[in-house]
């Protein structure tokens, strides 16, 4: 992303600010955006390519994503970051959640996807509290089974109440 990004617009409660990529502190799946900062727009510097090759690459990426991730149902994407902790044994957050029997686990209208355990789906009428409770339960199970504390990859905005025991 950093190779083609020209600028981002970062919004906070105080307003919007345009930033260059060198001010974003990019690392793997991370930047220096603070809590409450949201990227609302971005500009990219793209280069021309062969349209047929680009279409083929995009089709292959869609195919792989549809094989591995839920489709046709509302999710907010990958729920937890893949851990660096050696106790994870190189497993992803989704693999740890699955091994901790979270695949398909439900709380209210929210459930860990039966297709990919690191995605929480709105299975019908899910509330923010349902999602947070489910995240807390998945995190607790992985911590109890493997000693690994999963960090959220999603950002929660506004005033929310995390379930009791979230801190672990």
C-alpha positions in Angstrom: 0.0 0.0 0.0 2.7 2.5 0.9 4.2 2.1 -2.6 1.1 3.5 -4.3 -0.5 5.7 -1.6 -0.1 9.5 -2.2 -2.2 10.8 0.7 -4.9 10.0 3.2 -7.6 12.1 4.9 -7.7 11.3 8.6 -10.9 12.2 10.5 -11.3 12.6 14.2 -13.9 14.3 16.4 -11.9 17.5 15.9 -12.1 17.4 12.1 -10.2 16.1 9.1 -6.5 16.3 8.2 -4.6 15.2 5.1 -1.4 13.2 5.7 1.4 11.9 3.5 2.3 8.2 3.7 5.7 9.0 5.4 3.7 10.3 8.4 1.7 7.0 8.8 4.4 4.7 10.2 3.4 1.7 8.2 4.4 -1.8 9.4 2.7 -5.1 8.7 -1.1 -4.6 9.2 -0.4 -1.5 11.2 0.2 2.3 11.1 0.6 5.0 13.7 -3.1 6.1 13.5 -4.3 6.7 17.0 -7.5 5.5 18.6 -10.4 7.5 17.2 -8.6 8.3 14.0 -10.3 7.0 10.9 -9.1 7.2 7.2 -12.1 8.6 5.3 -10.4 9.1 1.9 -7.2 8.2 0.1 -5.4 9.1 -3.1 -3.3 6.5 -5.0 -0.6 6.8 -7.6 -1.3 3.9 -10.0 0.5 2.8 -13.1 -0.9 1.6 -16.4 -1.0 -2.2 -17.0 -2.4 -4.7 -19.3 -6.2 -4.7 -18.8 -6.5 -8.5 -19.4 -3.7 -9.3 -16.9 -5.2 -7.0 -14.3 -8.7 -8.5 -14.7 -7.1 -12.0 -14.3 -5.3 -11.0 -11.2 -8.4 -9.4 -9.7 -10.5 -12.5 -10.5 -8.0 -14.8 -8.8 -7.9 -12.6 -5.7 -11.7 -12.6 -5.5 -11.8 -16.4 -6.0 -9.3 -17.0 -3.2 -11.1 -14.5 -0.9 -14.5 -16.1 -1.6 -13.1 -19.6 -0.8 -11.6 -18.5 2.5 -14.0 -15.8 3.8 -17.7 -15.4 4.3 -19.6 -13.8 1.5 -23.2 -12.6 1.2 -23.5 -11.8 4.9 -22.6 -8.7 6.9 -19.2 -8.9 8.7 -16.8 -6.2 9.7 -13.8 -8.1 8.3 -11.0 -9.7 10.2 -11.7 -9.5 13.9 -8.4 -10.2 15.6 -4.8 -9.5 14.6 -2.6 -12.6 13.9 -0.5 -12.9 17.0 3.3 -12.6 17.2 3.3 -14.7 20.4 5.5 -17.8 20.0 2.9 -19.8 22.0 0.6 -19.4 18.9 3.0 -21.8 17.1 2.8 -19.8 13.9 -1.0 -20.2 13.8 -3.2 -17.3 12.7 -5.9 -15.8 14.9 -8.5 -17.7 12.8 -6.7 -21.0 13.4 -6.5 -20.4 17.1 -10.1 -19.5 17.3 -11.1 -22.6 15.4 -8.9 -24.8 17.7 -10.6 -23.2 20.7 -14.0 -24.3 19.3 -15.2 -20.8 18.3 -16.2 -21.5 14.7 -20.0 -21.0 14.6 -20.1 -19.9 18.2 -23.0 -17.4 18.7 -24.0 -14.7 21.1 -27.3 -13.0 20.4 -27.3 -12.1 16.7 -23.6 -12.3 16.3 -21.6 -15.5 15.5 -18.1 -16.5 14.5 -18.4 -17.5 10.9 -18.7 -21.2 10.2 -16.4 -20.5 7.2 -13.6 -18.5 8.8 -13.5 -18.3 12.6 -11.8 -14.8 12.6 -14.8 -13.2 11.1 -17.9 -12.2 13.1 -21.1 -12.3 11.2 -24.3 -10.5 11.8 -26.5 -13.5 11.7 -29.6 -11.4 12.3 -30.2 -8.5 14.6 -26.7 -8.4 16.2 -26.0 -5.5 18.5 -22.7 -4.0 19.4 -23.0 -5.7 22.8 -23.5 -9.1 21.1 -20.3 -8.6 19.0 -18.3 -7.4 22.0 -19.4 -10.4 24.1 -18.6 -12.8 21.3 -15.1 -11.2 20.9 -14.5 -11.4 24.6 -15.5 -15.1 24.7 -13.3 -16.0 21.7 -10.4 -14.1 23.3 -11.0 -15.9 26.6 -11.1 -19.3 25.0 -7.8 -18.8 23.1 -6.1 -17.4 26.1 -7.2 -20.3 28.3 -6.2 -22.9 25.7 -3.0 -21.5 24.3 -1.9 -18.6 26.7 -2.2 -16.2 23.7 -4.1 -12.9 24.2 -5.6 -11.9 20.9 -5.7 -8.2 20.0 -8.6 -6.7 18.1 -8.0 -5.8 14.5 -11.3 -3.9 14.4 -11.6 -0.5 15.9 -14.5 0.3 18.2 -15.5 3.9 17.9 -17.6 5.9 20.4 -18.4 5.0 24.0 -18.9 1.3 24.4 -18.8 -1.0 27.4 -16.4 -3.9 27.0 -17.6 -7.1 28.7 -16.4 -7.9 32.1 -13.1 -9.8 32.0 -12.0 -8.2 28.7 -8.6 -7.2 30.2 -7.7 -10.8 31.0 
